[in-house]
Amino acid sequence: MPPAVVLVTGVSRWLGGALAAELAADPSIGRVIGVDTVPPSPEMLRRLGRTEFVRADIRNPLIGKVIAAASVDTVVHMNISSTPAGSGGRAPMKELNVIGTMQLLAACQAAPSVRRFVLKSTTAVYGASPRDPAVFTETMQARLVPSGGFAKDSVDIEGYVRSFGRRRPDVDIAVLRFTNFIGPRIDSLLTGFLRMPVVPTAMGYDARVQLLHEDDALAVLVRATTGDWTGTVNVGGKGTLLLSQAIRRLGRVEAPLPTPALGSVGRISRRFGFVDYSPEQMRFLNFGRVVDTTVLRTEFGLVPRYTTAEALADYARTVPPVVSPRLVETTSTRLRSVLGRAGDAAAALGERLNPAPPAPGLRAVRDA
């Protein structure tokens, strides 16, 4: 049975607005209410259709009056910030993420009309460390618990949602742990990082990256909102890429730096507003993270249209290359070929200078 009244937080951002627009286009849904602290852009407002926009702060207890007055039965929590700069600093970011979620959950708990709660979470809750398994499943926990930033906020938020579920067992809860978003329209931390002409990376590391196309993210959110699935699910595209491969395919120039120098570059970048990537996100760029999506395909019932490589290729259409990817690939292929021939020559020279001793059987024949 489709929801009667849906409230979506964070509709001023692309994904939240796109979800509200998709729900508003569904005639089986009675009302769609979009909430944010700032109004959507004129373009987004046109796309929202019959969505009722309410300028409200989820950190304020007044959000409870909005939910109660409209008899909201489904809440989709999208208003979670991943970058301090976008929230005015780390303290406002934590207040929006953690305190805002607590106030929203308190409002939902007090509203008997609420029957479903959908959380846009992240695979960042698994952390990033050299001790990580090759693939994370939904039942696993972080080997190195995130100590700060967006990842720590997400761990706390999931904890509050689980507590809310214990207090309101009559509410169906879906927690969606998304991998990194990418696509022509969405603006994420990773897309900003990969748009830089020269991309700084950690020397000696080459992280595995798993991506999710913006259209697949939207499809998952729509199904989670209108369906009856409950639980926690990893959401990501099929396959992985190395960070160096992604940089080459976008025609960027990779600049491997020692880890201490990379930290300084990150601080300078945040200070001047180039790219807002924090120490926790730098650890992800060192070690990467890959999740298992079996539950998404078999239980949730959705297979992403785009693989990781296809999602990156679609994003690449909107990013003019600094260096031709074909030139980069050709140069890399030739370099690997030269290094391979040099290695074979060195091995042959080593065999001539240090011949292997004859086998015992041959030695016995010679002695005889």
N, C-alpha and C positions, 0 to 999 in steps of 0.2 A: 504494500500500500504506500503510495507516494506521500511525502510529508505535506502538511497543510500550510505551515508557516515556517520559513527557514530564515535564520539570522546568520549572516556571514560577517566576520570581523576582518579588518584589513582590506577593504574593497578599493582603496586608492592605489594599491599596488597592482601590477599587471595580473598576477595569478588570481588574487582575490576578486578583482573586478571581472576577470574572464569567467570565473566560476559563477558569480552572481548573475552575469549575463546569460550563461547557459541555463541556469535554473529558471530565470525569468522567462526564457523562451519556451519552457515546458508548461503547457496549459493545465496539466494535472496538478500543479503546485499552486496553492491559493495565493500566497504572498511571499515575497522575497524582500528582506530588509538588509541593507548594507550599512555597516557601521565603520567609522574611522574618525581619527582626530582631525584630518585634513580632507577637504573635498577632492573627489577625483578630477582628473583633467577633463576639459570639455569633450575631447574625443572619447574618453572612457564613459563620461556621463551619457553621451549619445548611445553608446553600446549597451549600457545597463538596462535600457528599455524600461519595463515597468517596475524595476527594482526601486524600492523606497529608501533613499539615502538619509541616514540619521548621523549628524555630526555629534559624536559622543566619544568619551574616553573610557575605555574598559577599566582603567584604574580607579574610576569614580564609581561609588556604589549606585549612582543613578542608572547604571546600565541595567540594574535589576528592574527598574520601573519600565524600561523599554521592553524587556522580555515579558514581564507580567502583563503590561497593557495590550501587547499584541498577541498574547497567548502562544508564544513561540513553542513549537514542539521539537525543532531540530536546530542545533547550534553547530556551526563550523568555525573553529578557531584558527584563523590564518594570520592574525596580527602579532607575529613573532619576528623580532628584528635580529638579523645575523651580523650586522656591522655597527660598531659604536658610532661612527661618523654619521650614519643615517638617523641615529636617535639623539644626537647631540652629546655623545660621550658614553663611556662605559656605565656610569651610574644611572643616567636616564634609560639606557638600554636595558639594564637589569631590572629597573623599576617597571618598565613596560612589559618585559617578558614574564617576569616572575610575579610581581605584585598584580599586574594586569590580569594574568591568568587566575590568580587566587580570587580576585574580585569577581571575575566572570563565572568561575565555578561556584562561588558563594551565591551569586544571583541565580544560577541554574538549580542549585540545591533548594533554594527557597521557592522556586516556581514549579508547581505540580504539573504544569502543561508540558514541560520538557521531557521528551522521551528518547532523544538520541543526541549524542555528542561526538563530533568528529574532530580530531586533532591533527593538524599538519605538523608532524615532527620531522626528525632528520636522523640519518645514519651516523651523524656526528656523535650520537650518544655512545657509540662503540669506541670512541677515541681513535688515536693513531699512535702506534708504537712499534718498535722492532720485534716485539713479542707477540704481535697479533697473529691469529690464524690466517690461513690463506683465504677463507671465506667465513663471514659471520652469518649465523642464522638468528632468527628472532629470539631463541631461548638463551643465547649467549650474552655475556656481559663484557664490558670493556676490560682488557687486560691492564690498562693504565687508565684509571678513572679520570676524566677531564677535570682539571682543577680551576678552570675559569673560562670566561667568555661565553660565546654562543652555545658551545657544547655543554658546558656546565649548566647553563640556564635550561637547556633542553632536557637534561637528566632530571633537574628539579621539577620541571613542568610535567613530565611524564609521571613522576612520583605523586604530584598533587592530583593528577587525573585519576590515577589508580585509587587514591584515598577517596576521591569523590565517588568512584564506582562502588566502593564499599559502603558509603553512606547512602547512596541512591542505587541500590541493585536493580531497580526497575528501569534505569536508563541504559540503553544500549550504547556502548562506547567502541569507537574504531580509532586506532592510533596508526597513522601512516608515516613510516620512516622512509623519507625520500633520500635518494642519492643526489648528487649535484645536478641542478637544472641547467639546461642549455637550449638555445633556440634563437631564431631571428628576432623575437620580440621581447623575451623576458630579460630582465637585467639582474644578474646574479653576481656574487663575488667572483666566481670562476670565469664568467664571461668578461668581466672587467680585467681580470688578471691576464687572460689570453688575448685581450685586445692590445696590450702593450707591444710596441714595436720590438723592444728588446725585453725578453722575459727572463728575470733572474731565477735560477734554480740552485739547489744545494749540490755542491760538488760531491760526487761519489754516490748520489742517490738518483733513482729513477722510479717514481711512484707509479703504481697501477691505479688507473682512474676509471670509474664506472659512471656513466652519464645517463640522464633521463631527459628525453625531449619534452619541451613545454606542452605539446599537444597530448602526450601520454600522461603527463602529470595532471592535466585538466580532466582527462577521461577517468582517471582513478578517483579524483575528488568527486566528480559527478556521481559515479557509481557508489562510492562510500556514503554520499549524502542521501541518495534516493533509494538505496538498497537496505538490506537488513543484516549485512555481514558485521560481525563483532570480533574484536581481538586486535592483535598487533601484526603488521605486515611490512616487510621490506619492499620498497618500490624502486626498481632500477631497470635500465635497459640490459639486453643480453650482451655479453662480452665485455672486454676491457681493452684499454689502450695504455701504453706507457706515456707518462707526461711528455717525454721527449718526442714521441710519435705525434702527439696532439699538437705540440708546438710546430713541428715540421710541416704537418698537414695544413696548418693555418698560415704558413709562410712567414712565421715569426723567427726571430734570431734568439737562440738560447744562449744565456750567459751564465755558465756554472760558476758559483762563488763559494768560498769556504763558508761554513755554517755561521761563524761569528759575523762575518761581513754581511751575510744575508739578513741577519737580525737587524743590523744597522740600516740596511736598505729598507727593510720593512718599516722601521720607525720613521725614517725620512719620508717614505711614501705616504704613511698615515698623516704625518704632520702637514704635508703640503697638499693632501687630498688627491693624490694620484690614484692609488689603489689601497683600499682599507683592509689589508689582511693582517691578522693578529698572530701572535706566537702559536696559538693552537692550530690556526689554519696553515701556518708554515710547517708544522709537524705533519699535517695531512699531505702537503706537497713533498715532504721527504719520504714518508712511508706509504702513503696511499691507503685505500680501503676498498674492499670488495665484499658485497653481501649476496647471500643466496636468495633467489626470488621464486623458489618452488611454491611457497604458500600463495604468492600473488597469482601464479598461473593455475594452480590446482584447486585452491580453496576460495580465494577471492574471485577467481574466474575472469582474469583479464591478462592478455599477453600484449605487452607494448608493441606498437607498430614499428618503432625505430630501435635498432640496435645502438650500442654506444658509438660505433664508427659512423653509422648513418646519421645519428643525431649531431655529431660533430661536423659532418659534411654539410648538413643543412644550415648549421650556424656559420660555416665557412663562407657560404654564399653572401653573407652580409659584412664580411670582414676583408677588406682589400689586403692582399698579401704584401708584406714588406719585401720578401724575397720569394721568387717563384717556387712553389712547392716541388715542381718538377726538377728545377735546378738543384734544390736542396737534396732531393731523393737521388738524382743522378750523381751528384758529388759524393753523397754518403755511400752509394753503391760502389763507385770507383775507389773510394778510400778503403772500404772494407775489402775490396778485391786486392788492392795493393798491399794492405796489411796481411791479408791471407797468404799471398805469394811470398811476402817477406818472412812470414812465420814458417812456411813450408821450407824455404831456403835455409833458414836458421836451423830447423830440425834436421835437414839433410846434412848440413855442415857439422852439426853436433854428432851425428851418427858416424861420420867419417873420422872425426877427431877422437871419438870415444866409442870404438866398435864394441858391440855386445859380445860377451864371451861365448864360445861355442857350447852347444848343448852337451850334457854329460855323455850321451850315447856317441856323439861324433868324436869326443875326446878319447873315448875308449878304443874306437876304431883306429884313430891315429897312433895311439900308444902301442896297439898291437902291431 
